[in-house]
Amino acid sequence: MKKILIIEDDRRIAQNIFRGLASENIEAEIAHDGITGKQMALDKKFDLVLLDVNLPGMNGHDVCQQIRIYKPSLPIIMLTAYGEIEDKLEGLGRGADDYIVKPFDFRELLARINAALRVSELINPETTDKVLRIADLEMNLGTKQVSRGGNMIDLTAKEFALLEYFLLHRGRVVSKMDLAEHVWHLNFDPGTNVVEVYINYLRKKVDKDFATKLIHTRPGMGYIMKEE
């Protein structure tokens, strides 16, 4: 049985989510403030965290950042009352895997939870020893470790998912629409630059200090991962 941590100060919303998850045979625990939620996330084993932005004690962005430091592979979906792209980018930039704007339909939330769990591959034993490679870059899907030239690279969960998609499609051009749909599980919005933002994050970590660049832009088409 999967186990989810709900960090939400609105008790009505938290209970509604709790009951909805229970009806799907998903176990859940609730924290009503940021400090308690952060500690529970670090001390216990959860498959995913649902994290509100506006929390007493410690706001959701800070909680997300703290969790990401110690549990880089734990999926985090942020619950926010703000729909502006700047607010979404703030949460994604702190390490969130996805966001959903209040009020939301529980069916959409459940779909996003299932998508995040699939991406994390936390319960897929087949990935234990699977390693993806290109040039001197290696990604171990079981241990969630990435290295280049023998040096370990620290990635957020979303950066890891983005790099994994590139490695699985190496040598092929992938569009921003492909990345938005398969990495973020979102309908592509041409007005958002979230894909470019994360491409830039990833390049700084896997390409910047190396002579051979692996992530390349194809103007008007998208991106390609190849030795060039």
N, C-alpha and C positions, 0 to 999 in steps of 0.2 A: 504493500500500500504506500502510495506517495504521501509525503508530509510537507505541508506548506505553512510558512509563518506569515501571519497577517499583522502588519504594523500600521494601525489605523486608530486615530483618536476618536473618531465618530463611532460611537458604540452601535448605533443602528446599522450603519454601513458594514461594520466589522461582523456583526451577527448575521446579516443577510448573506455576506460572502461565506461565512462559516457554514451556514445551513446549506447554501448552494453546493459547496464543496463536499459536504457530507452526503448529499444526495447523489454525488458522482463517485462515492466511495473513496474520497480523498480526505485524509486526516489533516487537521489544522490546529494551530495554536494562535492566540491573539496577544498582542502587546498594544497598550494604548498610549505609549509615549516613546520618543526616539531613543532615550538612554536604555530603557528596559529592552526595547526591540533589538537594538544593536547587540546587547549582551546575550540575549537569547540566540540570535543568529550566529554568534561566535562560539557559544558554549554547547549548542545542540546541533544535531544533524537534521537539516532540512533539504528538500529537493528544490525548493524555490521560495523566494520572498516576495510578497506583495507589500509595497512600501508607499505610504502616503507622503506627500511633500511637506504639508504643513503639520508639524507635530510639536507638542510641548517637550521641553527638555533639550532636544536636539533635532534640527530640521532634517527632512528626508534626504536632502542632497548630501549632508555631512554623514548621515548614517550609511548611505550607499557607499560613499568613498571609504569609510572605515571598514565596512564588510569586504569591499573589493580588495583591500590590502591583504587581508588574512585568508579570504576564501575567493580567489580570483575566478573560480569556475562555477560558483553558485549563481544561478539565474536570478535576476532582480527585475521585477516589473513595477514601475512607479505609477501610483494613482494620483492624478493631479486635477485640480479644478481649472488649471490654466491651459488654454489651447494654442497660445502663441508659440511660434517656432523657436524663439529665444529660450523660452522656458523648457521646451522639449530638449533642445540642444544642451542646456545646462544639466539636465538629468542624465542624458546619454553621455555627456562629457565626464560626468562623475563616475561612470561605470555601469549605468543601468542598461539592461538588454532591450527593454521595450517600455512603452508608456501607454496609458489609457486615460482618456479625459472623462471626468465625472460630469454629468451622470452617465452611466454606461449600462448596457444590457448584459446580464450575467453570461449569456451565451457567447458574446464577444470576448468577455474576460476569460471564459473557459477555453475558447479557441486560442487565445494568445498564450495562456498557461501551457496548453498542450504543445504549441509550436516551440515555446522556449525550452520545454523539457526535451523535445526531440533534438533541438540544436545542441543542447548541453551534453547529450549522450551519456548522462550520468549512470544510467541503468542498463547500458548496452554492453554486455561482456565481450561482444565480438570485436570491440575497438581496443581491447586491452593492449595488444602488441602491434597495432597497426600504426605504421609510420609513413607519413607523406614527405617526399623530398623533391627539391629542385636545387641544382647547384650545391652550395654548402649549407643550405637551409633545411632543417628537419623539424617536423611536427609530430609528436607522439600523441595520438588521440586517446590513449588510455591514461597516461599520466598528465595530460594537458600541458606538456612542456614543449617549448619551442627554443631552438638554438640555431645560431649561424656561425660558421667557422669555429665551432666548439664552444662558443660563448652563449650562455643562457639569455633569453629575451623575455622580459615580463610583459604580458599582454592582458588587457581587460577581457572579459568574456566576449564582448561584442567584437573586439579586435581579433580575438582568436577565431570566432565564427567567420569573420570576413576573410582572414588569411586561409582558413580551411576551404572556403568556397573557391578562392583563387587557386589553391593547390589542386583541388579536385577538377578544376577546369583549366589547368595550366596549358598554355599554347593556344588558347581560344579567347577571342574577344568577348567580354561580358559587358552588357550595358548597365547604365545606372538603374534602369528599370529592373533588370535581373537581380541586381544586388539588393535593391529596396524590397523586392518581393520575397527573395529567398533568405536573406540575412536578417532583415528587419520585419519581414512578414507584413509589409504595409503596401497599400495601393500607392503607386508612384505619384508623387506630387512634384511637378516640374519647378515649382517655386521654392522647394527646399534644397538646402545644400548639405544635408546630413551625410550623404554618401561622400562628397568631396572632403568634408571635414574628417571623416574616419579614414579615408584613403591617405590623407595627409598625416594623420596620427601613425598609421601603419608604416608609411614610407620612412618616417623619422626613426622608427624602431628597427626595421629590417633592411633598409637600403642606405640610409644617410651615411653611415660610416664604412661603407663597402664600395670598392671600385666597380664591381659588377652589379648593375641595378636589375631588379627583378620585376618591379611593378611599373608598367608603362602605360601612358595615355595614348589612345587612338582618337584624335579629334573627330567629333561628330558621331563616334561609334561607341566608345566606352573605354575599357581598360583590358590589359592582357598581362598575364604573368609568364615571363620567359626570360632566359638568359640573353642579354643583348648588350 
